[in-house]
Structure formats: structure tokens, C-alpha cells
Amino acid sequence: MRVLWLLNAPLPEALSVLTGRPEVSHSTGSWVCALTEALGQRSDITLFTAAPSPLTRKLVEVKGPSATHFVVPVKGNHWKELSERVRPDVVHIHGTEFPFFLDYVETCGSDHVVASLQGLLCAYREVIYGGIPEETIRRYITFRDILRKDSLVDKRADMWRRGDAEIALLKKLKHVMGRTFWDQEVSLNVNPDLQYHYCGEALREPFYTGKWEFERCIPHRIFLSQGTNPFKGAHLLFAALPEVLRKYPDTSVHIAGPNVLIGGRVKVKFFKNGFGNYLSALIRQYGLQETVRFIGESDAERIKRELLAANLFLLPSVIENSPNSLCEAQLLGVPSVASDVGGTSALIPDASCGTLYPFDDVQALSAAILRAFEESSSFDNTRMRAVAAERHNRARIVRDLLQVYGEVSD
């Protein structure tokens, strides 16, 4: 079976050829890289990948150990040429949120095409501000936002445009793959004629080994995997922290991602983004200067170390589908608290797998954090790890994926 993957960015081994930097091919990559290797080992699958890049002006073919990769120019329509060169039996679109995938389907049709549902922009765009009033969003817009034309207001407009393209794509497709009742409901609301297939998702390699232990964690440290977008809910955590700090003044928060709170230098006044500006104001308001730390861009190994050192993994988002960050924490057995939004309840079926709370209830969030701190010394993560291990079993995921491919190719 000849399988073509459409991705939003080239895989590392393709980028290494384009950039002339061999070391790129040895970068950590992601679960997609691991799945590429798994399928590349099968004699019944010939795998191709394709992704757009501004690094080329023509369709570039790169032979890799697990797949043949095509790098597609961002300008012009090269999808017909790609399809004719690959002659795929199945086309697997990874994510519906990128408009160029609609271009492929409009050019080559939707027969034997299946799309994985990831972040559904047609739903996400409704809550991109994370509950922050637009007048507040506009009040904190910075010179940088205006210069780059990427304020939250601009991003919301862009997300609405991309959400419209996503809806158009879903209406043209015949098959989608998802992981939660929520993505099934959203996609079928757009197109009731879709055939929905369940298929799990593999996680990044480092998280399949290691186990969280209370004795080795840093008491009262909270870890967030993302905090630079309002819909990830860092501002809601900040509002909940004063109550937590009253009982546990040594509480600390580590947030993965760029430090949007940098201050004290002249250039910051010009280059801090609007949401960072807003978070900085909240930190001053709640006295969190010594509590919150952004740790910078982090690879899988760094995230794993942070999770094992944390007393609690927190996901305070206002919307999610099936967040891999929570799944990675569960696979390691880290005590977890998540907002009850989107598909998160599918990942936390009971208290042994974590705690759910209403996303907009700051008092409930404070209470959930305090309870997690109090109970973590006796927390038994055996079932959490077992449930996550079964959910993300790579052999089963590959088997299920190939079954979907068989149904789509008929």
C-alpha cells in the first residue's frame, strides 16, 4: 500500500537535506517521527510524506530511511504533480487546521483521503481570548504587535479565516480519524456524512520510560506545558494562585515556552507581545514575581525532567481536544489536574487518572491544586500509568491506523 502523509512542516530528515545541516535529522522530532519509523519497518507499506516550505521553489524529493519525503513550495499549486508522482492508495492529512490541505483536496479530490482531527479551529476560534474581554485585549496591545500585525486581535481574525477553510475541508472529506467524543461531535456537526474512525496517537519516545515518585519531586511545584496563548489559561492559574500561596507560600510555577514576562530593558517595551504584557500586569497584581518562571523552548527530554520534578501537572485550558501534554504526564504518572473542556474528560475517566474542574471556576482550580498537594505524598499512579500505556500503545496504534487505511483505500 502506497501511503501519502500531508504534514504542516517537513520532517527533520527532509529539512537536513534542504538546509545542508545533517544534524537537523538527529533532532528530537516528535511522535510523527516515531510513527514514520514504525511504518517504515513494514514491508506492506511504502510511505511518502509531503509538507510545504518556503525553503524551495520547486517540488523537492528527499529519500529517507523510513520514507520518501516531498517538500512543496508555498507558492503555486503543486499538488497534482505530487499526486501523479506518488500515486497514493491512501492520503492521510495530519490536521485539518491548515488551509493548504484544502488546496490538495480541491485539486486532487477526496477519494481515499482521511484526515486526523487535532486542534479544531472552527471550535477553538470561539475562545481564542481565553475569556478575557476584547477591550482588555486591546488595552494591552504593544508596539511589537502593531509592527508585526500579530496582536491577539489579528490572530483571532486569522483563526476565523483558517476555521472557515477547515469547515470547507471537512465538508469535502469522506473520512476523518479522531480520539475523543468531542472531536467526533464537532466534525459531524460540520459534515454529518463523514465516516468517523477512532485511532489513538503515539507519544514522544522519552515518555514511555520513567516514573514519577513523590520523594523525588519538588514539593508544591506546578508545571504547565504552555502559557503563551490565552486559551491555554495561564491567566486563570495566576488568579487562583493567591489562595494556594496562603497555605503553601513556597509554591512555584514552571511554564514551558518563551519567556513573555521579560522586563527591565528598554527593548522590552517595544517587543513584548500583548498577552505577555497582560500576564506581567497580573503577576504584579497578585504578587507572583517570585512564583512564576517561564523555562523557554524545551525538547522532549527537558519536558520529561520538568514533569518528574513537578508536584503537579496542570492544564488550565479553556478548550482542548486530546492534549498530548496531559497524556505525557499521565504516562509518567505525574499527579494531574485539568479543566473539564473538550475531550479532556476522555483522558481522565476517574480520580485515579487525575482531577477535572470547571475551566472558568478559579476557586475550584485553587481547591483542586490544594487537594493535589495534600494527597500527592500518598498518590498511587499505578492505574494512571497503565491506562495511559494502553491508550498510547504504539503497536496497537499502528494496527488501528492500518485498519483505517484499509477501509479508506477500498
C-alpha positions as CSV (number, residue, x, y, z in Angstrom):
1,M,0.0,0.0,0.0
2,R,1.3,3.4,-1.0
3,V,0.5,5.9,1.7
4,L,1.0,9.7,1.4
5,W,1.1,11.8,4.5
6,L,0.4,15.5,4.3
7,L,2.1,17.4,7.1
8,N,2.2,21.1,8.1
9,A,6.0,21.1,8.2
10,P,8.8,18.9,6.7
11,L,10.2,16.1,8.9
12,P,13.8,16.5,10.2
13,E,15.5,14.2,7.7
14,A,13.9,16.2,4.8
15,L,15.0,19.5,6.4
16,S,18.5,18.3,6.8
17,V,18.9,18.0,3.1
18,L,17.2,21.3,2.4
19,T,19.3,23.2,4.9
20,G,22.5,21.4,4.3
21,R,22.7,20.7,8.1
22,P,22.9,17.0,8.7
23,E,22.5,17.5,12.5
24,V,18.9,18.5,11.9
25,S,18.0,14.9,11.0
26,H,19.0,13.9,14.5
27,S,16.8,16.4,16.3
28,T,14.2,15.1,18.8
29,G,11.3,15.5,16.3
30,S,8.0,14.3,17.6
31,W,5.6,11.4,17.7
32,V,5.2,11.8,13.9
33,C,8.9,10.8,13.5
34,A,8.4,7.7,15.7
35,L,5.3,6.7,13.7
36,T,7.3,7.2,10.5
37,E,9.9,4.8,11.7
38,A,7.3,2.3,12.7
39,L,5.6,2.3,9.3
40,G,8.9,2.4,7.5
41,Q,9.7,-1.0,9.0
42,R,6.7,-2.7,7.4
43,S,7.1,-4.4,4.1
44,D,3.5,-3.9,3.1
45,I,3.7,-0.1,3.4
46,T,5.5,2.4,1.1
47,L,5.4,5.7,3.0
48,F,5.6,9.2,1.5
49,T,5.4,12.5,3.3
50,A,4.8,16.0,1.9
51,A,4.8,19.4,3.5
52,P,5.1,23.0,2.4
53,S,8.2,25.1,3.0
54,P,9.4,28.5,1.9
55,L,12.9,27.0,1.5
56,T,12.1,25.7,-2.0
57,R,10.6,27.0,-5.2
58,K,10.0,23.6,-6.8
59,L,8.8,20.2,-5.6
60,V,11.8,18.5,-3.9
61,E,12.1,14.8,-3.3
62,V,14.2,13.5,-0.4
63,K,14.9,9.8,0.1
64,G,15.0,8.9,3.8
65,P,15.5,5.6,5.7
66,S,11.8,5.3,6.6
67,A,10.0,7.3,3.9
68,T,10.3,9.3,0.7
69,H,9.7,13.0,1.6
70,F,8.5,15.7,-0.7
71,V,9.0,19.4,0.2
72,V,6.3,21.5,-1.5
73,P,6.7,25.3,-2.4
74,V,4.3,27.5,-0.5
75,K,3.6,29.4,-3.7
76,G,1.7,27.9,-6.6
77,N,-0.3,24.6,-6.7
78,H,2.0,21.6,-6.9
79,W,-0.5,19.1,-5.5
80,K,-1.4,17.5,-8.8
81,E,2.3,16.9,-9.7
82,L,2.8,15.4,-6.2
83,S,-0.2,13.1,-6.6
84,E,0.9,11.9,-10.0
85,R,4.5,11.2,-8.8
86,V,3.3,9.3,-5.6
87,R,0.2,7.6,-6.9
88,P,-1.1,7.0,-3.4
89,D,-3.6,4.4,-2.3
90,V,-4.3,6.4,0.8
91,V,-3.7,10.1,1.6
92,H,-3.5,10.9,5.3
93,I,-3.9,14.6,6.2
94,H,-2.4,15.3,9.6
95,G,-4.6,18.0,11.0
96,T,-7.5,19.9,9.4
97,E,-6.4,23.4,10.5
98,F,-4.0,24.2,7.6
99,P,-5.6,25.8,4.5
100,F,-3.2,24.2,2.1
101,F,-4.7,20.8,2.8
102,L,-8.0,22.2,1.4
103,D,-6.0,23.1,-1.7
104,Y,-4.9,19.4,-2.1
105,V,-8.5,18.1,-1.8
106,E,-9.8,20.7,-4.2
107,T,-7.1,19.8,-6.7
108,C,-7.0,16.0,-6.3
109,G,-10.3,15.1,-4.8
110,S,-11.3,13.4,-1.5
111,D,-11.4,9.8,-2.6
112,H,-9.1,7.6,-0.4
113,V,-8.3,10.6,1.8
114,V,-8.6,10.6,5.6
115,A,-7.8,13.5,7.9
116,S,-6.7,13.3,11.6
117,L,-8.5,15.7,13.8
118,Q,-6.1,17.6,16.0
119,G,-6.9,21.2,17.0
120,L,-10.3,22.1,15.5
121,L,-10.0,25.7,14.7
122,C,-13.7,26.1,13.9
123,A,-14.3,25.5,17.6
124,Y,-11.0,27.0,19.0
125,R,-11.6,30.3,17.3
126,E,-14.6,30.9,19.5
127,V,-12.5,31.1,22.7
128,I,-9.1,32.3,21.5
129,Y,-9.2,35.2,24.0
130,G,-9.5,32.7,26.9
131,G,-12.4,34.6,28.4
132,I,-10.5,37.9,28.5
133,P,-12.8,40.7,27.3
134,E,-11.7,42.2,23.9
135,E,-11.5,45.7,25.4
136,T,-8.8,44.3,27.8
137,I,-7.0,42.5,25.0
138,R,-6.9,45.8,23.0
139,R,-5.7,47.8,26.1
140,Y,-2.6,45.6,26.3
141,I,-1.6,45.6,22.6
142,T,2.1,46.6,22.3
143,F,4.2,48.3,19.6
144,R,5.5,44.9,18.6
145,D,2.0,43.6,18.0
146,I,1.3,46.6,15.7
147,L,4.6,46.3,13.9
148,R,4.2,42.6,13.2
149,K,0.5,42.7,12.8
150,D,0.1,39.7,15.1
151,S,-1.8,41.0,18.1
152,L,-4.4,38.7,19.6
153,V,-7.0,40.6,17.6
154,D,-5.1,39.8,14.4
155,K,-4.6,36.2,15.4
156,R,-8.3,35.9,16.1
157,A,-9.1,37.2,12.6
158,D,-6.6,34.8,11.1
159,M,-8.0,31.9,13.1
160,W,-11.5,32.7,11.8
161,R,-10.3,32.6,8.2
162,R,-8.5,29.3,8.8
163,G,-11.5,28.0,10.6
164,D,-13.6,28.7,7.5
165,A,-11.1,26.8,5.4
166,E,-11.3,23.9,7.9
167,I,-15.1,23.8,7.6
168,A,-14.8,23.8,3.8
169,L,-12.3,20.9,4.1
170,L,-14.5,18.9,6.5
171,K,-17.4,19.3,4.1
172,K,-15.4,17.9,1.2
173,L,-13.9,14.9,3.1
174,K,-15.5,11.5,3.4
175,H,-13.3,10.1,6.3
176,V,-11.8,11.5,9.5
177,M,-9.9,10.0,12.4
178,G,-10.3,11.2,15.9
179,R,-9.7,10.3,19.6
180,T,-12.5,11.8,21.6
181,F,-16.3,12.1,21.7
182,W,-15.7,15.9,21.4
183,D,-13.8,15.9,18.1
184,Q,-16.4,13.4,16.7
185,E,-19.2,15.7,17.7
186,V,-17.6,18.8,16.3
187,S,-16.7,17.2,13.0
188,L,-20.0,15.5,12.4
189,N,-21.8,18.7,13.2
190,V,-20.0,20.3,10.3
191,N,-20.5,17.3,8.0
192,P,-23.0,14.6,9.2
193,D,-21.9,12.4,6.2
194,L,-18.4,11.9,7.4
195,Q,-17.3,8.4,8.4
196,Y,-15.6,8.8,11.7
197,H,-12.8,6.4,12.6
198,Y,-11.2,6.1,16.1
199,C,-7.4,5.9,16.2
200,G,-5.1,6.7,19.1
201,E,-1.9,8.8,18.9
202,A,1.6,7.8,19.8
203,L,3.6,10.0,22.1
204,R,7.2,11.1,22.0
205,E,9.7,8.4,22.8
206,P,11.1,9.7,26.1
207,F,7.7,9.5,27.9
208,Y,7.4,5.7,27.6
209,T,10.1,5.2,30.2
210,G,10.4,6.7,33.7
211,K,8.0,7.0,36.6
212,W,7.1,10.0,38.8
213,E,7.8,9.5,42.6
214,F,6.8,11.9,45.3
215,E,10.1,11.5,47.1
216,R,12.0,12.8,44.0
217,C,9.7,15.8,43.1
218,I,10.0,19.4,44.3
219,P,7.1,19.9,46.7
220,H,4.5,22.4,45.6
221,R,6.0,22.9,42.1
222,I,3.3,23.2,39.3
223,F,4.3,22.5,35.7
224,L,2.4,23.9,32.6
225,S,3.4,22.8,29.1
226,Q,2.3,26.0,27.5
227,G,1.3,29.5,28.6
228,T,1.8,31.9,25.7
229,N,-1.7,31.7,24.3
230,P,-4.8,32.9,26.3
231,F,-6.8,29.8,25.6
232,K,-4.2,27.8,27.5
233,G,-5.4,29.5,30.6
234,A,-2.2,30.7,32.4
235,H,-4.1,33.9,33.4
236,L,-6.7,31.8,35.2
237,L,-4.0,30.0,37.1
238,F,-2.5,33.3,38.2
239,A,-5.9,34.4,39.6
240,A,-6.0,31.1,41.5
241,L,-2.5,31.2,43.0
242,P,-3.0,33.7,45.8
243,E,-5.3,31.2,47.6
244,V,-2.7,28.5,47.1
245,L,0.1,30.7,48.3
246,R,-1.7,31.5,51.5
247,K,-1.4,27.8,52.5
248,Y,1.8,26.9,50.6
249,P,3.9,30.1,50.2
250,D,6.7,28.0,48.6
251,T,4.6,27.2,45.6
252,S,6.3,27.7,42.3
253,V,5.1,27.5,38.7
254,H,7.2,26.4,35.7
255,I,5.8,27.1,32.3
256,A,7.4,25.7,29.1
257,G,7.8,28.2,26.2
258,P,9.3,31.6,25.6
259,N,9.5,34.0,28.5
260,V,6.8,36.5,27.7
261,L,7.4,38.3,31.0
262,I,10.8,39.6,30.4
263,G,11.1,43.1,31.8
264,G,13.6,45.8,32.8
265,R,15.2,46.5,29.4
266,V,14.2,49.3,27.0
267,K,13.6,46.9,24.1
268,V,11.0,45.0,26.1
269,K,8.7,48.0,26.0
270,F,8.8,47.6,22.2
271,F,9.0,43.9,21.7
272,K,6.9,42.3,24.4
273,N,3.7,40.9,23.0
274,G,0.2,41.9,24.2
275,F,-0.6,38.7,26.1
276,G,2.8,38.9,27.8
277,N,2.1,42.5,28.7
278,Y,-1.2,41.3,30.3
279,L,0.4,38.5,32.2
280,S,3.0,40.8,33.5
281,A,0.3,43.0,34.9
282,L,-1.4,40.1,36.6
283,I,1.9,39.0,38.1
284,R,2.3,42.4,39.6
285,Q,-1.4,42.5,40.7
286,Y,-1.2,39.1,42.5
287,G,2.4,39.4,43.7
288,L,3.7,36.4,41.8
289,Q,7.1,37.8,40.8
290,E,9.0,35.1,42.7
291,T,6.5,32.3,41.9
292,V,6.2,32.1,38.1
293,R,9.0,31.2,35.8
294,F,9.0,30.6,32.0
295,I,11.6,27.9,31.2
296,G,12.0,28.6,27.5
297,E,11.6,26.4,24.5
298,S,12.1,22.8,25.6
299,D,12.7,19.5,23.9
300,A,11.0,16.2,25.0
301,E,13.9,15.3,27.4
302,R,13.6,18.7,29.1
303,I,9.9,18.4,29.4
304,K,10.2,15.0,30.9
305,R,12.7,16.2,33.5
306,E,10.3,19.1,34.4
307,L,7.4,16.7,34.8
308,L,9.3,14.3,37.0
309,A,10.4,17.2,39.2
310,A,6.9,18.7,39.5
311,N,4.5,18.1,42.3
312,L,1.6,18.6,39.9
313,F,0.9,18.9,36.2
314,L,-1.7,21.5,35.4
315,L,-3.8,22.0,32.2
316,P,-5.9,25.1,32.8
317,S,-7.0,25.5,29.2
318,V,-10.4,26.9,28.1
319,I,-10.5,24.4,25.2
320,E,-8.7,21.2,24.3
321,N,-9.3,18.1,22.2
322,S,-6.9,15.4,23.4
323,P,-3.9,17.2,24.7
324,N,-0.7,15.2,24.4
325,S,0.9,17.2,27.2
326,L,-1.6,15.7,29.7
327,C,-1.1,12.2,28.1
328,E,2.7,12.5,28.6
329,A,2.2,13.5,32.2
330,Q,-0.1,10.5,32.8
331,L,2.3,8.1,31.1
332,L,4.9,9.2,33.7
333,G,2.4,9.1,36.5
334,V,2.5,12.7,37.5
335,P,-0.5,13.9,39.6
336,S,-2.6,15.9,37.1
337,V,-5.3,18.5,37.2
338,A,-7.1,19.6,34.1
339,S,-10.0,21.8,33.1
340,D,-13.1,19.9,32.0
341,V,-13.3,21.1,28.4
342,G,-13.4,19.5,25.0
343,G,-12.1,16.0,25.2
344,T,-10.2,16.1,28.4
345,S,-12.8,14.0,30.3
346,A,-12.0,11.1,28.0
347,L,-8.4,11.2,29.4
348,I,-9.5,11.4,33.0
349,P,-12.2,8.9,33.4
350,D,-11.9,8.8,37.2
351,A,-9.8,10.1,40.1
352,S,-7.0,7.6,39.7
353,C,-6.2,9.3,36.4
354,G,-6.4,13.0,37.6
355,T,-8.8,15.7,38.6
356,L,-11.2,17.7,36.5
357,Y,-12.6,21.1,37.4
358,P,-14.8,23.7,35.6
359,F,-12.4,25.8,33.5
360,D,-13.9,29.2,34.5
361,D,-14.1,28.5,38.2
362,V,-11.0,30.0,39.8
363,Q,-12.0,28.8,43.3
364,A,-12.4,25.3,42.0
365,L,-9.0,25.5,40.5
366,S,-7.4,26.7,43.7
367,A,-9.2,23.9,45.6
368,A,-8.0,21.2,43.1
369,I,-4.4,22.4,43.4
370,L,-4.5,22.4,47.2
371,R,-6.1,18.9,47.3
372,A,-3.5,17.6,44.9
373,F,-0.7,19.0,47.0
374,E,-2.2,17.4,50.1
375,E,-2.8,14.0,48.6
376,S,0.3,13.7,46.4
377,S,2.5,12.1,49.0
378,S,0.2,9.1,49.0
379,F,-0.8,9.2,45.4
380,D,-0.7,5.8,43.7
381,N,-0.1,6.3,40.0
382,T,-0.2,2.6,39.0
383,R,-3.6,2.8,37.3
384,M,-2.9,6.2,35.7
385,R,0.2,4.8,34.1
386,A,-1.5,1.6,33.0
387,V,-4.4,3.4,31.4
388,A,-2.1,5.8,29.6
389,A,0.2,3.0,28.4
390,E,-2.7,1.1,26.9
391,R,-4.1,4.3,25.3
392,H,-0.8,5.1,23.7
393,N,0.4,1.5,22.9
394,R,2.3,2.0,19.7
395,A,1.8,-1.5,18.3
396,R,-1.9,-1.2,18.7
397,I,-2.0,2.3,17.3
398,V,-0.1,1.2,14.2
399,R,-2.5,-1.8,13.9
400,D,-5.6,0.5,14.2
401,L,-4.1,3.0,11.8
402,L,-3.5,0.4,9.1
403,Q,-7.1,-0.9,9.6
404,V,-8.3,2.7,8.9
405,Y,-6.1,2.9,5.8
406,G,-7.6,-0.4,4.6
407,E,-11.1,0.9,5.0
408,V,-10.3,4.3,3.3
409,S,-8.5,2.6,0.4
410,D,-11.4,0.3,-0.5
